[in-house]
Amino acid sequence: MRRTLSMLVSVVLLASGGTPPTFAQDEVKKLTDRLLAAPTIHTEPGFTASVLVKPGHLYDPVWLMSHNGSVWTNDDGGEKGDRGSQIVAVGKNGALSVVVGLGRLLPVTGMGIAPAGFGAFGGQLFTLAQAEVAAPGATKNHVIQRIDTKTKDPSTVVCTLPEAGDANKGVSGFGADARFGPQGVRLPTDFLPPPCTTTRSINSKPTGVVPRL
């Protein structure tokens, strides 16, 4: 991430009018150091907070999910071919480990681990995702994909969300998180993705059926 940022800033500076290379490199370092400096966190009385993962180690962590003593996050931004984003685990000491690397997923916007009652796919990771990378994928009907984190296989698309409601001509785009319902509620084994551009919630079953709620 640091190397990518430095390269981008270098291109901008060198393309802006023949800036001498040494001066440009100095300015790049100043800008990079400022952008990647650890922030100071101010809390209300009675609360404390500290930085576990310093800027520059992740692209754009979006949603968080607790799992086996660590926190999983979908790190948005990186792309490999027609795939994008990765799933990263953050340990209690801030250590990072890759759960699902680049090249295996469509861009993730929400995720959950299927419970045992989700049929043959219990224990696998299900995500709400864009159907393709970059901005065009955000405004198209999203998909639900599943991936077995115990393998190195790419994800499999379970279904495409149907058009729903009147907003944005019914397109189920701009996904905003997705979770399995907790045990003891009406939909404990349904995957519930709430796309921002629809006026209805949609749920997915082990068969890939997506009835509207």
N, C-alpha and C positions, 0 to 999 in steps of 0.2 A: 504494500500500500504506500509506504514512504517513497519507494523508488518510482512508482507510477505517478505520484503527486509531483515529485521533483521534475520528472520528464515533462509533464504537462505544463508546469510553470515555466520551465526553460523554453519550451516552444513558444509560449505567449510572449515572453520577454524578448527573445531573439527575433521574433517576427514583428516586433513593434517599432522597428526603426534602426536597425544596425547597431544595437547596443554592444559595446566592447565585451568580449567573452568573459574576462575576469570580473568585471563589474556585474555582469549578468549572473554569474555563478554566486557572487557574494549576496546579491539580492534574493536569489532563489533560496539560499541557505537561511537568510533572515526570515523570509516568508514561510518556509517550511517549518522552521523552529517555532514560529509563532502559531501556526495552524496546528501543530502537533504537541503543543505544550499541554501538560495535564491541567485541567480546570480546577479552580478552587470552588468547593461545594459549600454553600451556606445552608444551614438547617435551622429549623425552629427549635426553641428550648426543649430539651428532653430527647432530642434525636441526634444521631451522629451518622456520618456517611464518609466513605473513603473511596478512592478510585481503585478498582481492581484491574481493569484493562485499560491501559493508556491509549490515547488517540493514535491512530496509525496502524493498529493491528487488525482492525476489521473495516469492511467497507461501510456498511449501513445496517447494523442490527436493528430489527424491527419488533418482532413479537417474542415474548419470553415464555418458557414452559419449564416448570420444575420437573426433574427426572433423576431419581436415584442419587440424591445428594448434590447434583449439579444443576445448572440452568442451561437449557438448550435455547438457541436463538437462530432464526433464519437471517443469515447475513446477506443482505441484498446488494447488488451492484456488480459483482464479478460475472463474467460471461465466458463460456467456452463453446464455440460453435453455435448451435441453435438452442443451447441450454443456458440457464443462469441461476445464480444464488447457490448458497451452500448452507448446511446445518452445522453449527459449531456449539460445542459444550464449554461452559465456563465453570471452572472449579471454584471451591470456596476460597482458594488462595489467588484466584485470578488466572490460573493456568488455562490455556486454550487447547482444545483438541477437536479435530475435525470428525464429525459424525457421518456426514454425507458430503463428499467433496464436489467441486465444480465439475460439470459435465454429466451429472447423473440426474439433475432435476430441471423441471421447468420453473420459472421464477416463483418462489413461494411467497404467499401473503398470509398464511395462517396454517397451523398444524396441530395434530393431536395423535396420540398413540391409541390404536384400536384396542378396546377391552376384549376380554376373553369371549364375550358374547357376540362378537362381530364375525362369527363363523371362522372359516379357514384363514382369514387375514388378521385374526386377533394377534396383537403384539406388534403389528407392522405400523409404520408411520404413514399417516394420511395427511395430505396437505391440500389446501385451496391454492390454486396457482393460475398465473396468466397462461394463456394458450401459446404464447410466443414471447420472446425477449423484448426488452426496451419498451418505449412509450406506446407503440401500436398495440401491444398485447394488453395494456392496461384498460383499453376501451373496448375490448372484445369480450364475448361471453367467456368467463373463466372455466377452468376444469378442476376436477378433483383427481389427484394422482396418489398412488401408494408406492411405497418403497420398503424393501426389507433391509433394515440397517445392518443386518448380520452378513450381507453379501456385498459384492461390488457391482451388482447389476444396476442398470438405469431404472428410473421410475416407470410405472405403467399408468396410463391414463384410465381411470375408472369410468368417468362420464364427463360430459360437458353440461354445464348448468343451463337450464332452459331460460328463455326470455320470460320475464315476469314483471308485472306492474306497468306503469306508464312512464316513469322517469327514464330519461335517456333512451326513449323508444323501446324500453323493456330489456335493454342489454344488461346482463349480469356481469358488470365490470367493476374495476377498482375494488378488489377484494379487501376486506377488513377483518382479519383474524378468522379462525374457525376452530371449533372444539368439539369433543365428544361430551355428551351430557353426563353429569355425575350419577353415580348409582343412587337409586331410590327416587328418581324423577321419572316423568312420563316418557322421555326419550333417552334412556341411559346409553343405548348402543347406536344412536344415530349421530352422524357427523354433521354439524350445523355450521355452514358457512354463510355469513351475512354480507353479500356484496353491497357496496355503497350505492350503486346506481340502480338498485331495484327497490320496490316498495313492499316486498315480501321476503320472508326468510325461506330458505330452501334446505331440505335435509337429504342426506344420502344414506342408503342402506347397503348391506353387504353385497346385494345383487347389482348395485350401481343405479338403482331406481332413485329418482330425485323428485318426489312429490312436493308440491308447494304447500306451505303452511298458511 
